[in-house]
Every structure is written in C-alpha cells, then in structure tokens.
C-alpha cells in the first residue's frame, strides 16, 4: 500500500483489521511495525512510493500522510513514543533539508510536535531539535544549504516559542560544547537574516499570546 499514494488512505483500515483478527503481535500493531523501515518511516520519508503523485508539490501528500497518522492515533495503532523511537521528526526534517527543500512537510511536522512537544527539547543525542537541524545543514550537496531551509528554521522556532516560551524556543541555548543554535545559524544563514527572523517570530508570539 505504501507504494501507491492512492492506496495510502487504506492503511489505517487494514492495520485495524489485522489487529482485530489477531494476525500480528501487539508489538507489530496490525502489521505497521513488521519491517525495519515500516509504515511510520514511509509516512515521513515516502521512499518506496512508485507513482509520481504530482500533487506532492502542492502539499497533497503531506496532507494525506498527516490524515493517515491522525487516524492511526485515534485507533491506538500509533503511539506517542513512536515519534521518538522511530526518529520521525528528524527523518522528516532531514529529507526536507538535505534532499529536496521543495517537499511539503509542515502538516506532518506540526502534527508530530503538537503530539509530543518535548521532541523540541531532546530529539537525539541530548540535542535541541533546532540546533540538531541547523547542524545537519550543509552535510551533503557539496556543503550547499538548500534555499527552503530557512523556512524550516522558522517553523521549528515558531513551535519552540509556542511550547517553550520561557526558553525562547531554545534558540539561544548552548549544547554540551557551549555552542548556541543562534551562533551556528548565523554562520549557516548569515547574521542579519537570522536576527530578523528571530525578531519577527518573537513579535508574532507576543501578539498572539
């Protein structure tokens, strides 16, 4: 089913049937976790889809994948701990940041962060998500940062301010090597764009709260 965008919406139904009929163990959750790169992985990375699904460039795939995850959550087939255990947020951001910055991921990203905001605090290796994202930029593509990644930085910061306002979204926090996300982002994107972006996001947060 994961190879076809048109069949993607049937995933929750078949997983539910598989669980109800006892065809899988509790850990496999209706067949969702039968392979190393199972359904959760494919919902954020879409690596085996064979059809072109031209709507991907307009955000339709992002919308559909989010709807599937919401349905799996409602049925208890996707759990909060899956976000961290399967590294879903990092996989989603990495695919967007390194391979194709034209992919739409915002609906999936917001869904995952709204469900488990603490991923912003510790996503991997005791690192803040914002710092981890910026650190990965330029790791491929001959060190070139794809243009759309500044918008991803803005999105992570927006949600960071929403859920952790006292920490200012961790943008000024330092890692264990005493390096802040702010200084690293200035190095990657330039100081002026980052300062302007942070000012805008803090102003937007204060207006709305």
N, C-alpha and C positions, 0 to 999 in steps of 0.2 A: 504493500500500500504506500510506503514511503517513497517509492519511485515515481509515483504519479500524483501531481498536485490535485487533480480532480477527485482522487480516491482518498485524499488526506482526511477529509471530514468523517470518514467511516472508521477511523482508528479508535475513537472512544467506544463506539458501539461494539466492535469486535473484541476489544480488550475487556469490556464489561461482560460479554457473553463467555469469553474464555475463563474469566474469574468465576462467574456463576456456575459454569459447568464443571469446575474443578479440574480443568485441563492443565493448569500450571500451579506451581507452588506459590505461597504467599509472597515470597521474595520476588518472583517473576512478574507478579501483578498482571495477570491476564496476557502475558507474552511481551509486555513492554520492556522487560529487562533481560531478555533471553540472550542477547548478544552484547559484546563489549561496547560497540557503538550502536546502541539500541535506539528506541523511538525518541527518548528525551534528547539524545545527541542530535538526531536528524531534525528535530523540531527547531533547533537553533542553528544548525550548520547546513542542512539540506544538501548533503554531499552525494547522495545516490539518486536524486531525482533525475529522471531521464527526459521528461518533457520540458520544453523551453519555458512554458508558463510566462508569456510575455508580460503579464500583469505584475511580475516581480518588481519591475522598475517603477511601478506606480504604488507599491505598498500592499498589493493584494495578498501576496504570500505571507507577509508579516502579519496581516490581519487574520488570515486563515490559520496560521500556526498558533497565534495567540488564542483564538477561539477553541482550538483543539486542546491546548493546555488548560484553559479555563474549565472545559468540560471534564477533563481527566481529574482536575482538582475537585470539582463538585462530586464526582463519583468516588473519591477517595483513592483513585488509581495513581495520582501524582501527589507526592507529599512534599512538605516544606523542605525537609532535609535533602531532597533530591537536588535542589538548586545548588547547594554546597558540594554534596557528594559527587555529583556529576559535572561540577565545574561549569554550569550552564552559562552564567553571566560572562565569565572570561572567554569561553568559546564563542559566544555571540559577538563580543567586542573585538576579539582577535580576528575573526573572519571579516568583520567590517573594516577594521583598522588596517590590516595588512594586505588583504587580498582584493577587496572590492569596496571602495568607500561609497559606491552608488547604491548599495543594498539598503533596503529599509529594514530597520530593526527596532524602531522606537516603541512600538506597541508591545513587543515581546520583552524588551528591556524594562519598561515601566511595570508590566505585569509581574516580572520576577522580583524586582526591587520592592514593589508595593507589598508583595507577599513576605519577603524576607529582607527588610532594610539593613540588617546587620551585615549583609554582604558588602555594603559600602565601607564598613569598618574593618572587616577582615575577609578578604576574598581568597587569598592564597599566600602562604609563607609569611603570615602575620603582617601582611601589607595592606594599606588602604587601597580601595579599588581605584580611586582617581590616580594615585601615584603609580600603581601597577600598570594601568592603561597607558599613561604617558611614557613610562619606562620602556614599554614594548615598541613604541613608535620608532620607525626607522630601523627596526631589526632586520627587515628584508627590503626588497625593491631598491637595492644599492643605497640604502640609507635615506631614501626619499620618503617624506611624510605625505600621504595622500591628502588632498585638499579638504575632504569632508570630515577629517578627524577633529578639527577644532569644534565642529558642531556636536560631536560625541562628547568632547570635554565639557561643553556647555551643559549637555543633558545630564551627565553624571554629577556635575556641580549643582545643578538645579535640584536634583533629588537629594543630594547631600545636605543642602541648605534646608530642605523641607523636613527631613527626618533628624538631622543633627545640626540645628541652627546655632547652638552654643559653641560647636566646634567649627563653625563656618564651613561645613561640608568637608572638613579635613584638608582643605586646600593649602593651609599654612602649617599643617602638622609635619613633623620630621620623621623619617624612618630610623631604623636602628643605626644607620650610618650618618645620621644627623643631616640628611638631605631632605629638603621640603619639596612637596609637589609643586609649589609656586616657582621655586628656583629652576626646577627641572623643566617645567612647562615653558618658562621664559626662554630657556635655552633651545627648546624644540620649536616653539612657535614664534618667538620674539617677545620682548618685554611689553611693548605697547599693546599689541592685540590681547595679551593675557590680562593686563591690568584693566583694560577697557571692558573685557568680558566679565571679569570678576565684579567690577563696579556695577555693571548692568544687572547681573544676577542677584547681587545683594540688594540693590534698589528694588528690583521686581519682587523679591521675597518680602521686603519691608512694606511694600504697597499692598500686598495680598494678605498680610498677617498682622 
